[in-house]
Amino acid sequence: FVAAFQAPPDYEVAPWLNWKQGVVTYSLDDGCSGQLSAAIPALNKYGLHATFNLVTNWVSNWGGWKQAAQNGHEIASHTVSHANLDSAGEQELSQSKRIIEQNIGQECVTIVYPNCVCGNKGIISKYYISGRTCSGQFVGNNPFDMYEISSFIIGNTGQYNSAQALNNLADQAAQQGKWAVFLIHGVDGDGGYSPISSSALDQHFNYVKQQDKVWVATMKEVSKYILEYKSLTITETGGNGSFMLDVSCQQNGVTKLDQPITIARKVSCTNPTVKLNGSQINSTPYNGKVIFNVIPGNKYSIQC
């Protein structure tokens, strides 16, 4: 795909939310026990959210995962039985989505592939907006294929096994202006694949929070942002310091694209006001522009 947002010349669309330098997503597989007991409390401590990818046949504590979702974490699909998707039936995709949505009470729209092997993308796209692989690469804000989102394997099987290594990975994402997906399984001694210590995660979460260079977001949030970035349309009317803008994008058949996305407009005043449906929203004047977040499907006004 080619980024194709359409807007008058005075507008810019941020590559990432709030013009962050890069993005980090924590993507945790298999529902290992240490994720509930250690990873989620550490994330909550710093106000960070992650994506937890469940194999629905392996879940024994739906209540814990539902509470995680209520705290802002994403519960996503890792299929029904962890079967390879290149040979498994469609029910591995459809039933996993249905079971998670029934037990969690929130939409399930992203998937990670068992053993990192992608199946039929035509079928996957009927249920999910993105899928994760494990090729160890950073991802730009205009990926060619939303069903081949790469990730870095975290833990004692490779080089990303300490807080410093995770910090370096996040810094590289910021330096390159890209998205780094951290693939995590076991936490502490819970028996999960490629474990990492909860103390390393805690130190890393503290570093990311303090540095404030990257947008820490779930797979769903970042995937929606990218889809909006590809097709956002801004239509403006008015003039003389008073503008009305209609924000829309090409909607996706699986989910509503309702992720806030950051835009900026040139203005001639120093303290403009931005409103949604008559109510003032947060905005930031900066270098002759006003910066604010919009949600497709809404109308906004700017008043100098």
Secondary structure, DSSP 8 states (H G I E B T S, - for coil): -----B--TTEEE-SSGGG-SEEEEEEEETT-HHIIIIIHHHHHHTT---EEEE-GGG-S-HHHHHHHHHTT-EEEE--SS---TTTS-THHHHHHHHHHHHHHSS---EEE-GGG----HHHHTTT-SEEE--S---B-SS-S-TT-B--EE-STTSS--SHHHHHHHHHHHHHHT-EEEEEE--BTTSS-SS-B-HHHHHHHHHHHHHH--EEE--HHHHHHHHHHHHH-EEEEEEETTEEEEEEE----SSS-----EEEEEE-SSSS-EEEETTEE---EEETTEEEEEE-TTEEEEEE-
